[in-house]
């Protein structure tokens, strides 16, 4: 009894201590127990939305390990979203490029719950902002998962005599202490376990009971306008809402994942070749006899910052793509010594490709389903063999991703027998738009543009060279200034 009372007191004091702390959740491949029955991956409590993996302990989160990611558009995206859609996505990528390096990030420079603003005209039109959506997708691709995993179920067992016993996890971490915390962007979250009752329009398969520990703010009268605040939270963005940038806790998660002195056992991606290792304390290899290999695996530091580079992709005229090659350096630890690893990466198609398509599900099976978007990226095994009974190791997130937006919009939903007319029975479920806090009329998609305008967008969508000052994370270790690098066409 005394031990239990001590645990309760410590837990209360711990929550009080972290009240103003930042927090983040990381993710990776779903583990065997992270099933849709516990509302993982397919999230029935959130309208059958999907996630790319499951939440992890802070030292198990996955990340991208290349410093430059290219992106482009295909003809389906250009046909539906037009030049205005391209500008919206480009603007989202510019927001990501403006982020500081992981080692220099100052959390106090970022907003918390005031980061999402409502455009009331766009809200009245039920518009979902394209730029803000892409910002959230990029944070997901970089390894963050958001507030809907502050609390999670790990196990559920039937008790003798009826009822269930549950194991609940807190996988939301302070970026300074890395201790679990119930706070995100200054808001404390509690949970309520719902078992077999799926709100928000979700529909699990017949006969499947779904349980989840659903988060809600402790102080509902605090003046918080939104249930969730982090851009990494897929359910955070509201109709008519747009993000001013990413939040304090988003940047806290990125700073943890991508700092150069967070070392993980990782390989290089299939497009990369390692040119050899040079120790900062070893003599220079004047013979330059090191041969390249693309099978390297080792204890690598983070890339500090990811730069998104728009590239030309002749999606209106074909699928021709001029390959790009760039070289970067990364710190590697081997036998207790720090080395400067040189990697050359060749890109034969855009890493991220934006497309559009019909994402309405089967037309006769209930419940009818449709998705606002689909996306896909892979987790690459790092080759680590666990010892002594298993465990979870972080994996690399591949830089390649295809993002498809639903282009059969606006979508309305009706049900019989009571709701069959447009006025009383239907409501717009999804309408894509672009807007901000000005009085400018929101852009509503599909947005037509002249063929000449789209052609100019394709022709001018990328250059043969690109300068960056963030491709040498080792400089953060030794205090020197980052060096510039160049992307070139071979």
VMD Tcl script that draws the C-alpha trace (Angstrom):
set ca {
  {0.00 0.00 0.00}
  {2.85 2.39 0.89}
  {4.60 1.69 -2.43}
  {1.40 2.40 -4.37}
  {0.84 5.66 -2.44}
  {4.44 6.70 -3.16}
  {3.93 6.09 -6.89}
  {0.77 8.21 -6.90}
  {2.48 11.10 -5.08}
  {5.46 10.96 -7.46}
  {3.18 10.96 -10.46}
  {1.31 14.05 -9.20}
  {4.55 15.90 -8.46}
  {5.93 14.89 -11.86}
  {2.94 16.34 -13.69}
  {3.24 19.58 -11.76}
  {6.93 19.84 -12.60}
  {6.43 19.56 -16.34}
  {3.41 21.83 -16.64}
  {5.19 24.30 -18.89}
  {7.33 21.74 -20.69}
  {7.22 21.09 -24.40}
  {6.50 17.61 -25.64}
  {6.46 15.46 -28.75}
  {5.61 11.95 -29.91}
  {7.72 9.97 -32.38}
  {6.80 6.91 -34.39}
  {8.05 4.03 -36.49}
  {6.82 0.71 -37.88}
  {3.78 -0.58 -35.98}
  {4.58 -3.23 -33.40}
  {2.63 -6.50 -33.16}
  {0.31 -5.17 -30.46}
  {-0.38 -1.87 -32.27}
  {-3.42 -3.15 -34.14}
  {-6.63 -1.48 -35.38}
  {-8.40 -3.16 -32.44}
  {-6.52 -0.67 -30.22}
  {-7.06 2.13 -32.75}
  {-3.58 2.06 -34.30}
  {-2.76 2.45 -38.01}
  {-6.46 2.38 -39.02}
  {-7.97 4.84 -36.58}
  {-11.65 4.05 -36.24}
  {-12.15 6.69 -33.54}
  {-11.03 9.34 -36.04}
  {-13.26 8.62 -39.01}
  {-11.26 5.61 -40.26}
  {-8.20 7.78 -40.87}
  {-4.86 6.06 -41.23}
  {-1.35 6.43 -39.85}
  {1.94 5.20 -41.25}
  {3.07 3.47 -38.06}
  {2.78 3.47 -34.30}
  {4.13 5.64 -31.45}
  {7.47 4.67 -29.92}
  {9.59 5.21 -26.87}
  {11.65 8.37 -27.37}
  {14.84 6.47 -28.27}
  {13.04 4.26 -30.80}
  {11.69 6.92 -33.15}
  {12.54 6.78 -36.85}
  {13.89 9.64 -38.96}
  {15.05 10.57 -42.46}
  {18.83 10.59 -42.88}
  {19.35 12.57 -46.09}
  {19.68 16.38 -45.91}
  {17.98 17.26 -49.23}
  {14.62 15.98 -50.41}
  {13.39 16.83 -53.89}
  {9.73 17.20 -54.79}
  {7.62 17.69 -57.90}
  {4.11 17.44 -59.36}
  {2.52 15.15 -61.91}
  {-0.16 16.01 -64.45}
  {-3.06 14.88 -62.23}
  {-2.11 17.40 -59.56}
  {-1.57 20.20 -62.07}
  {-4.87 19.49 -63.85}
  {-6.88 19.71 -60.62}
  {-5.05 22.24 -58.44}
  {-3.48 24.40 -61.16}
  {-0.89 27.06 -60.54}
  {-2.55 28.16 -57.27}
  {-2.18 24.65 -55.87}
  {1.50 24.59 -56.83}
  {2.00 27.91 -55.06}
  {0.30 26.55 -51.93}
  {2.53 23.48 -51.75}
  {5.64 25.53 -52.55}
  {4.71 27.86 -49.70}
  {4.46 24.89 -47.31}
  {7.90 23.72 -48.39}
  {9.29 27.22 -47.85}
  {7.95 27.12 -44.29}
  {9.87 23.88 -43.73}
  {13.03 25.33 -45.31}
  {12.87 28.33 -42.97}
  {13.10 26.11 -39.89}
  {16.38 26.38 -37.97}
  {18.87 23.55 -37.69}
  {18.21 21.11 -34.88}
  {21.14 22.31 -32.76}
  {20.21 25.99 -33.03}
  {16.43 25.66 -32.53}
  {15.03 27.84 -29.74}
  {11.64 26.60 -28.58}
  {10.58 29.98 -27.24}
  {10.58 31.41 -30.78}
  {7.59 29.25 -31.77}
  {3.90 29.63 -30.99}
  {1.80 27.13 -29.07}
  {-2.01 27.02 -29.12}
  {-2.33 30.30 -31.05}
  {-0.62 28.80 -34.10}
  {-3.85 27.88 -35.94}
  {-6.06 30.74 -37.11}
  {-9.57 30.52 -38.56}
  {-10.55 32.22 -41.82}
  {-14.29 32.52 -41.29}
  {-15.13 32.77 -44.98}
  {-13.20 29.55 -45.61}
  {-14.86 27.95 -42.59}
  {-18.31 28.82 -43.95}
  {-17.31 27.18 -47.23}
  {-16.00 24.08 -45.39}
  {-12.55 24.52 -46.95}
  {-9.48 22.52 -45.91}
  {-6.26 24.49 -46.42}
  {-3.86 22.79 -48.84}
  {-0.69 24.48 -47.53}
  {-1.42 23.60 -43.90}
  {-2.21 20.02 -44.86}
  {1.16 19.65 -46.61}
  {2.98 21.09 -43.58}
  {1.46 18.36 -41.41}
  {2.37 15.69 -43.96}
  {6.00 16.80 -43.99}
  {6.23 16.60 -40.19}
  {4.76 13.11 -40.34}
  {7.31 12.11 -42.98}
  {10.06 13.48 -40.73}
  {8.96 11.23 -37.84}
  {6.41 13.08 -35.64}
  {2.93 11.77 -34.85}
  {1.14 14.33 -32.59}
  {-1.19 14.70 -29.61}
  {-3.55 11.81 -30.31}
  {-0.86 9.54 -28.87}
  {-0.22 11.31 -25.58}
  {-2.08 8.34 -24.11}
  {-2.30 4.92 -25.77}
  {-3.60 1.45 -24.99}
  {-1.06 -1.36 -24.86}
  {-3.17 -4.27 -23.59}
  {-6.73 -5.23 -22.69}
  {-7.86 -8.34 -20.80}
  {-11.28 -9.59 -19.71}
  {-11.67 -9.82 -15.93}
  {-13.43 -12.62 -14.09}
  {-17.01 -11.61 -13.49}
  {-17.08 -9.07 -16.32}
  {-15.37 -5.92 -17.45}
  {-11.84 -5.33 -18.72}
  {-8.46 -4.35 -17.36}
  {-6.34 -1.99 -19.48}
  {-2.68 -1.02 -19.70}
  {-2.28 2.64 -20.76}
  {0.99 4.20 -21.94}
  {2.17 7.81 -21.92}
  {4.39 8.16 -25.02}
  {4.70 11.92 -25.18}
  {8.16 13.25 -24.28}
  {9.73 16.42 -22.97}
  {12.48 17.50 -25.43}
  {14.78 18.64 -22.60}
  {14.49 15.82 -20.05}
  {12.95 13.17 -22.37}
  {10.63 12.24 -19.52}
  {7.03 11.28 -20.35}
  {4.61 14.16 -19.91}
  {0.89 14.80 -20.31}
  {1.46 18.32 -21.69}
  {1.63 19.45 -25.31}
  {2.13 23.14 -26.12}
  {1.30 24.00 -22.52}
  {-2.01 22.09 -22.54}
  {-2.45 19.16 -20.15}
  {-4.25 16.14 -21.56}
  {-6.12 13.45 -19.71}
  {-7.82 10.42 -21.24}
  {-11.03 8.43 -21.21}
  {-11.10 4.82 -22.37}
  {-13.81 4.07 -24.90}
  {-14.33 0.44 -25.77}
  {-16.68 -0.62 -28.55}
  {-18.14 2.86 -29.01}
  {-16.69 4.56 -32.08}
  {-17.58 8.25 -32.50}
  {-16.62 10.71 -35.26}
  {-18.09 8.61 -38.07}
  {-15.65 5.72 -37.83}
  {-16.91 2.27 -38.80}
  {-14.91 -0.82 -37.77}
  {-15.59 -4.18 -39.42}
  {-18.65 -6.00 -38.13}
  {-17.83 -7.99 -35.00}
  {-14.65 -6.04 -34.17}
  {-14.60 -4.19 -30.84}
  {-12.24 -1.20 -30.90}
  {-10.81 0.45 -27.78}
  {-8.75 3.59 -27.34}
  {-7.60 5.99 -24.64}
  {-8.92 9.24 -26.12}
  {-7.19 12.49 -25.14}
  {-8.98 15.63 -24.02}
  {-7.70 18.84 -22.39}
  {-7.96 18.85 -18.60}
  {-9.00 22.51 -18.52}
  {-11.82 22.85 -21.04}
  {-12.40 26.45 -19.91}
  {-8.82 27.58 -20.49}
  {-9.60 29.58 -23.62}
  {-8.14 26.93 -25.89}
  {-9.83 27.21 -29.28}
  {-8.76 23.80 -30.53}
  {-8.62 20.34 -29.00}
  {-5.21 19.67 -30.56}
  {-2.49 22.21 -31.33}
  {0.55 20.50 -32.88}
  {0.86 20.64 -36.68}
  {2.09 17.03 -36.55}
  {-1.36 15.96 -35.30}
  {-3.38 14.92 -38.32}
  {-6.67 15.72 -36.58}
  {-5.54 19.20 -35.50}
  {-6.34 21.12 -38.70}
  {-9.90 22.45 -38.73}
  {-12.05 23.42 -41.71}
  {-11.25 27.06 -42.34}
  {-8.08 26.80 -40.24}
  {-4.56 27.60 -41.40}
  {-1.21 27.37 -39.66}
  {1.04 30.36 -39.09}
  {4.00 27.96 -38.88}
  {4.86 24.89 -36.84}
  {4.45 24.91 -33.07}
  {6.94 24.94 -30.24}
  {6.46 21.26 -29.58}
  {6.79 20.31 -33.26}
  {10.21 21.97 -33.41}
  {11.11 20.31 -30.11}
  {10.52 16.90 -31.68}
  {12.50 17.77 -34.81}
  {15.37 19.10 -32.70}
  {15.53 15.80 -30.84}
  {15.37 13.60 -33.94}
  {17.77 15.50 -36.21}
  {20.53 16.92 -34.01}
  {23.95 15.76 -35.16}
  {24.88 14.27 -31.78}
  {21.92 11.88 -31.72}
  {23.64 8.80 -33.07}
  {21.69 5.86 -34.49}
  {22.88 2.76 -36.28}
  {21.75 3.50 -39.84}
  {22.58 2.71 -43.44}
  {22.45 4.93 -46.51}
  {19.53 4.92 -48.92}
  {19.69 2.99 -52.18}
  {20.43 6.17 -54.18}
  {23.53 6.98 -52.12}
  {27.17 5.91 -52.31}
  {29.66 6.33 -49.46}
  {33.01 7.69 -50.64}
  {35.01 6.63 -47.59}
  {35.59 7.79 -44.04}
  {38.10 10.46 -43.05}
  {38.87 10.97 -39.37}
  {39.39 14.61 -38.33}
  {42.48 13.40 -36.42}
  {43.89 11.16 -39.18}
  {46.34 12.11 -41.97}
  {44.77 13.15 -45.27}
  {44.56 10.35 -47.81}
  {46.47 12.00 -50.64}
  {46.23 8.90 -52.82}
  {42.42 9.10 -52.76}
  {42.19 5.32 -52.99}
  {38.88 4.93 -51.12}
  {36.24 3.29 -53.30}
  {32.55 4.03 -52.99}
  {29.99 1.64 -51.54}
  {26.24 1.80 -51.12}
  {26.14 -0.92 -48.48}
  {27.42 1.21 -45.57}
  {25.88 0.86 -42.10}
  {27.16 2.58 -39.01}
  {26.50 4.81 -36.02}
  {25.41 8.02 -37.77}
  {24.51 11.43 -36.40}
  {21.51 13.43 -37.50}
  {21.49 15.65 -40.59}
  {20.51 18.74 -38.50}
  {18.12 20.10 -41.12}
  {16.23 18.89 -44.18}
  {16.02 21.18 -47.21}
  {13.18 20.65 -49.70}
  {14.18 21.29 -53.31}
  {11.60 21.73 -56.05}
  {12.73 20.02 -59.25}
  {11.59 20.05 -62.86}
  {9.35 17.14 -63.72}
  {7.84 17.15 -67.21}
  {4.56 15.69 -66.08}
  {2.55 17.59 -68.71}
  {4.75 16.42 -71.54}
  {5.86 13.00 -70.29}
  {7.85 11.67 -67.37}
  {11.36 12.75 -68.34}
  {13.56 13.76 -65.43}
  {17.11 15.06 -65.50}
  {19.01 13.22 -62.72}
  {20.53 15.33 -59.94}
  {23.60 14.51 -57.86}
  {24.76 16.08 -54.60}
  {27.37 15.33 -51.95}
  {27.03 15.81 -48.21}
  {28.93 14.89 -45.07}
  {27.68 13.22 -41.92}
  {29.37 12.42 -38.58}
  {29.95 8.71 -37.91}
  {31.34 7.07 -34.77}
  {33.47 3.96 -35.21}
  {35.65 2.33 -32.50}
  {35.11 5.30 -30.24}
  {36.31 7.83 -32.82}
  {34.39 10.47 -34.76}
  {34.71 10.33 -38.54}
  {33.60 12.59 -41.35}
  {31.59 10.44 -43.78}
  {31.15 11.69 -47.35}
  {28.02 10.54 -49.16}
  {27.07 11.13 -52.80}
  {23.38 10.82 -53.65}
  {21.90 10.63 -57.17}
  {18.19 11.31 -57.67}
  {16.55 9.85 -60.77}
  {13.01 11.03 -59.95}
  {11.51 13.41 -57.39}
  {11.68 12.02 -53.85}
  {8.19 13.36 -53.10}
  {5.62 13.38 -55.88}
  {2.32 15.25 -55.48}
  {-0.60 13.74 -57.40}
  {-4.42 13.77 -57.37}
  {-7.00 11.04 -57.87}
  {-10.41 9.56 -57.04}
  {-10.18 8.33 -53.45}
  {-13.82 7.34 -52.91}
  {-14.00 3.70 -51.81}
  {-16.23 0.84 -53.04}
  {-19.53 2.19 -54.29}
  {-21.93 -0.44 -52.88}
  {-20.50 -1.66 -49.56}
  {-21.60 0.01 -46.32}
  {-20.16 2.09 -44.88}
  {-19.22 4.16 -47.90}
  {-15.70 5.47 -47.48}
  {-13.58 8.18 -48.96}
  {-10.23 9.67 -48.03}
  {-9.01 13.24 -48.29}
  {-5.59 11.94 -49.26}
  {-3.29 8.95 -49.34}
  {0.44 8.90 -48.84}
  {3.10 6.26 -48.58}
  {6.69 5.95 -47.45}
  {8.78 3.02 -46.27}
  {10.76 2.23 -43.13}
  {14.18 0.82 -43.96}
  {15.69 -1.75 -41.58}
  {18.98 -0.69 -40.04}
  {20.29 -4.23 -39.74}
  {20.53 -4.17 -35.94}
  {20.10 -7.57 -34.27}
  {18.57 -7.28 -30.80}
  {20.18 -9.30 -28.03}
  {18.68 -10.82 -24.92}
  {15.00 -11.09 -25.65}
  {14.17 -8.56 -28.32}
  {13.38 -4.89 -28.13}
  {12.56 -2.19 -30.65}
  {15.18 -0.35 -32.67}
  {14.74 2.83 -34.66}
  {14.51 2.50 -38.43}
  {15.28 4.94 -41.21}
  {12.39 6.67 -42.97}
  {12.92 6.50 -46.72}
  {12.86 9.96 -48.38}
  {10.57 8.77 -51.17}
  {6.84 9.42 -50.80}
  {3.84 9.68 -53.14}
  {1.06 11.97 -51.87}
  {-2.32 11.77 -53.63}
  {-5.09 14.27 -52.89}
  {-8.74 13.42 -53.48}
  {-9.85 15.25 -56.63}
  {-13.55 14.34 -56.62}
  {-14.59 17.28 -54.49}
  {-16.67 18.80 -53.09}
  {-18.10 15.66 -51.48}
  {-21.55 15.57 -49.86}
  {-23.08 12.82 -47.71}
  {-26.77 11.81 -47.57}
  {-28.60 9.00 -45.79}
  {-32.08 7.54 -46.14}
  {-34.85 7.66 -45.26}
  {-34.63 10.97 -43.41}
  {-31.79 12.87 -45.06}
  {-32.11 12.73 -48.82}
  {-32.43 16.36 -49.89}
  {-29.53 18.77 -50.21}
  {-30.69 21.34 -47.68}
  {-31.47 19.17 -44.65}
  {-29.57 16.02 -45.38}
  {-26.20 16.76 -46.89}
  {-23.11 18.62 -45.82}
  {-19.81 19.19 -47.58}
  {-17.29 16.71 -46.20}
  {-14.24 17.79 -48.17}
  {-13.43 20.90 -50.18}
  {-9.82 21.85 -50.84}
  {-8.89 25.52 -50.65}
  {-6.10 28.02 -50.10}
  {-6.48 31.06 -47.86}
  {-4.89 33.07 -45.08}
  {-5.85 35.77 -42.58}
  {-6.45 38.49 -45.16}
  {-9.73 39.58 -46.69}
  {-8.72 38.02 -50.01}
  {-11.27 35.61 -51.41}
  {-10.21 32.00 -50.68}
  {-9.11 29.89 -53.62}
  {-11.46 26.92 -54.06}
  {-10.25 23.82 -55.92}
  {-10.48 22.57 -58.61}
  {-8.76 25.68 -59.85}
  {-8.34 26.01 -63.59}
  {-5.31 27.60 -65.18}
  {-4.24 28.15 -68.74}
  {-2.10 25.53 -70.41}
  {0.54 28.20 -70.89}
  {0.57 28.95 -67.19}
  {0.96 25.30 -66.26}
  {3.63 24.80 -68.90}
  {5.60 27.72 -67.49}
  {5.26 26.22 -64.02}
  {6.73 22.95 -65.28}
  {9.56 24.58 -67.23}
  {10.52 26.88 -64.36}
  {9.96 24.44 -61.52}
  {13.55 23.59 -60.78}
  {17.13 24.64 -61.43}
  {20.28 22.76 -62.25}
  {22.07 24.11 -59.19}
  {20.97 24.86 -55.64}
  {22.97 26.26 -52.73}
  {22.55 25.26 -49.09}
  {24.47 25.94 -45.89}
  {23.12 23.03 -43.87}
  {24.61 19.96 -45.49}
  {27.49 19.43 -43.09}
  {26.11 18.57 -39.64}
  {29.66 17.92 -38.39}
  {30.18 21.67 -38.21}
  {27.78 21.81 -35.27}
  {30.11 19.44 -33.44}
  {33.32 21.40 -33.91}
  {31.81 24.87 -33.85}
  {32.84 25.88 -37.35}
  {30.61 27.46 -40.00}
  {28.64 25.20 -42.28}
  {29.97 24.84 -45.79}
  {27.91 25.26 -48.93}
  {27.22 22.47 -51.37}
  {25.85 22.32 -54.87}
  {23.27 20.11 -56.53}
  {24.14 19.55 -60.16}
  {22.87 17.75 -63.21}
  {25.28 15.05 -64.37}
}
mol new
graphics top color blue
foreach p $ca { graphics top sphere $p radius 0.5 }
foreach p [lrange $ca 0 end-1] q [lrange $ca 1 end] { graphics top cylinder $p $q radius 0.2 }
display resetview
